[in-house]
Amino acid sequence: AGNYTVIDNFKPTTQFDAIPVSVPVKRHTYALRVHGDSMVSESGDSFPAGSILIVEPEMEALPGDYVIAVNHASETTFKQLVKDGGDLYLKPLNSRYPIKLLGNARVIGVVREFTKRFR
């Protein structure tokens, strides 16, 4: 979470972990670890750094969903998708970060589940 960042699935810097899930997964379902504090909230849902997200790329994103989006430079971000009028926005849960117009970015996955590992 935070600003857009680059994800390279083909050159992992750490070994892969098996993540238990309670939602059905499909062939392209994947997991991401949250970095930064843009999705930390003082009330309601909150996703602190280190949280693990289970992401479904084959699911249609609806306003209110937590999503992974990618911009034209292939940088990704984790935010809540919101709609105002006819426009879609990417909203951080931390009020210190700005809401941004989805614009030319596109949603590449819907968060289905999250967990936090301590060790």
N, C-alpha and C positions, 0 to 999 in steps of 0.2 A: 504494500500500500504506500501511498505517497504520490509522487509524480510518476509519470510514465517511466518504466525501466525496461531494459532488454532482457529477454529470456532466451536462452539457447539450450534447447532440449537435446542437441546432438553433441554437446561438449560439456557433460556434467562435471562439476568441480568436486562433488562429493558422491558417495555411494548411495544407491537407492534404498529407501525404506519401504517396507510393506505397511500399508495404512488400513486398519480395519474400518469398515463402513457399515452403516445400517440402512443405506438407501440402495436401490438397484443401480448397478453400473452397466455401462455399455462398453463397446470396444474401445472408444476413444476417451472415456472418462479419465481424468487425471487429477493429481493433487499438486497444490502449490503451498509454499510456506509464506506467511505474511511477513513483510519487512516494513518498518516504519510505523508511524502512529496516526496516519490520516483516517483510519477506520476505527479508532478508539473513541468511545462515547462515554459521557458521564452517566447516561441513563439509557435504558433500552438495550438493543443489540450492540455489541462491542467486539472487535476483533484485534486483540493485542498482537504485537510482534511475536512471532513464533507459532501463532495459530496455523493449523493446517486446514486448507480448504479443499473440499472435494468438488470438482468442477465438471459439469456436463456440457460439452460443446454442441451436442445435438438437440438441446432444448431451446425452444423459442423464449427469448427474454421478454418479460413484461414489466411495465412500470412497477416499482417497489422491490424488484428482484435485486440481489447482490450479484454483480457481474464482473467478468474480466473483459476489458476492452483493449484494442490495439489501435495505434495511430498509423499514419502513413510512413513513419520511420521504423515501423516494426517494434515499437516500444509498447509495453503493456502497463495497465493499471487495474486496481481492484476498487470498485466503488458501488454505490447504490444507483440504479437506473431510476430516474424520476422524469415525469412528463409535466410540462407546464404549457398550456395552450396546445399547440401542435408540435412543440419542440421537445426533444429528449435531452436530458442532462445527466452528467456523472456527478453524483453528490458524495462527498466524504462525510463520515459521521462526526469527525472532529471539526468543530466550528472554526478552528484556526486555519483551515484550508479552504480555498474557494471552490464553489460549484462551477463546473465547466460544461459548456455545450458539447454534446456528443459530436456534432458536426460531421467531419469526414472520418472520424474514428469508427470502428465497428465492434460490436459485441462478439466475442469469440467463445463465451461460455457463461453458464449460469451456476452460481454456487449452490450446491445441494445440501452440503453439510460442512460443519467445521468442528475441529477438536483442538485441544492445546496439550502438548506434551511437555512435561517438566524435566525428564531425564531420558 
